[in-house]
Amino acid sequence: MMTTMNALHDSFVNRDLAYSYDERKELGIDGLLPAAVQDLDHQEAVVYERFQSKTTNLEKRIYLMSVCRRNRNLFYVSMGRHLTEYMPIVYAPTVAQSIQRYTEFYTGSDVAYISIDHPDRIKAALKQYAGDREIDLVVATDGEGILGIGDWGSNGAEILTGKLAVYTAAAGIDPSRVLPVMIDVGTDRKELLDNPNYMGNRFNRVRGQRYDDFIDDFVHASLDLYPSALIHWEDFGRSTAAPILERYRNNVLTLNDDIQGTGVTMLAALIAARNIAKTDFKDTRILVYGAGTAGVGIADQLVEDLIERGGIDPEVALRQVALVDRFGLIEEGQDDLTEGQKKYARKPGEFAGLSDPTDLAAIVEAFKPTVLIGTSTNTGAFTEDVVRTMSKYCERPLICPISNPTELMEAKAVDVINWSDGRAFVTTGTPSDPVEYNGVTHYVGQGNNALMYPGICFGAIVGKASHISQGMLLAAAYAISDMIDVDKPGVAVLPPVSSLTEISRRVAYAVASEAIKEGLNREPVGDVNAALDAATWHPGY
């Protein structure tokens, strides 16, 4: 029931100046608003005008998120009308600036906070945020592996606000049924610990058994309150992301966006490139530069495709992939390799003529990849020598410098296209302009996991899945690649962000259908399209 209190202070119902005079009197808020009555279209025009008046992207983001915190319907109407323009502001790359400068601009929270010092208060914190609302989706971060900028402690709460905005704008997930959670276990970033204005726990990150127990407490508290909810893990660190996913993936409805979402997005690009170039699974050789959580996750997803769709023996498929980290080619016997890295480790001296396993161009010369993916945040690592060497052995290479923010990309799209004589398919992590080369306009795909995670999770939720299977992830990748016109010169190997709602719907349908096909739906679903329609939220008064 609408009350005076929530009419203006509950962002899920607030209409601000759109309340008529009679509604204002009935709700007892006629003395709390100026006389003007503005309909939703008028309000949205004002929002966009004010957005355009801001001089920096960070100012634009701060303004838009203030609108979101006050009036969700108005925010999502405006985001829907200006999706391509708002996406890099609300989400990557601008969200990175919001995180780095969080203590300067903090004006209030829009997430639930749980502290490792108070595990007994997890349920209380979740309920304080969600109230009596039903929750379908829990999105959580501990802030250790934020984008390409690392550990930002509780400042990482801002990645959640961006993530949730994309979920609703892209897939139509009801924002009132989503719960963002900042898991505060400390930070190892000295500048935060030394900053008197830092608002998180002021101690080094807790690790080991106490950390694992806290995560387990969080999972059980979430599922006790919301038994059917999907748990999305966002920007966890290298040492925790994969173990958490492995612990829960087969018995809890859960997704790690950095491991699985990014991997599925890159797989969609590879499928499209393979279709355009008319190459075979067995000809695919993948070099991932940046062997952290995202890099290994991408490798795993591409290998899964080689095995399941390509019919390649698992051991052979693993040998079609090589990883490189900041110390060079991942090789057997190196210290501190993660379990994910070990399966891709090459034997020392395996490649004849490779005298320096830290030289990327030399590794490319020895391994002869057809696919090069960058998740290293090592700016400019894909040099002209690297690209020309790769192009020497591959007619249509797929080169993906997807590190973000923009200033951390391994190469610029225009350089890759020029250095490859217009033959490379290019995907970047943040938006890149089309490139003209020899009379052909080359469009650049954006390897943004926003193309994937909204549809994957919406499809899993609507499909009543018990967990997210590899088959569901593969179905998502192929649903996106089917959107690419393989006969069009210069076509991007990923569809544009402007098509995000269509992309998300296609992915959701494919994922829900695959869940039902595999018998993973916990209850009958019926017609998938009808179920998606019924669950889709539309902003408005």
ABEGO torsion letter per residue (X at the ends): XBBAAAAAABAAABAEAABBAAAAAAAGAAAABBABBBBAAAAAAAAAAAAAABABAAAAAAAAAAAAAABAAAAAAAAAAAAAAAAAAABOAAAAAAAAAAAAABAEBABBBBBAABAAAAAAAAAAAAEABBBABBBBBAGABBEAAEBAEAAAAAAAAAAAAAAAAAAGBBAAABBBBBBBAEBABAAAAABAABABBBBBBBBEAAAAAAAAAAAAAAAAABAABBBBBBGBBAAAAAAAAAAAAAABBBBBAAAAAAAAAAAAAAAAAAAAAGBBAAABBBBBBGABAAAAAAAAAAAAAAAAAAGBBAAAAAAABBBBBAAEBBBBGBBGBBAAAAAABBBBGABBGBABAABAAAAAAAAGBABBBBAAGBBGABBAAAAAAAAAABABBBBBBABOBAAABABBAAAAAAAAGGABBBBBABBBBBBBBGGBBBBBBBBBAAAAAAAAAAAAAAAGBABBBAAAAAAAAAAAAAABBAABBGBBABBBAAAAAAAAAAAAAAAAAAAAAAGABABBAEBAAAAAAAABBBBEX
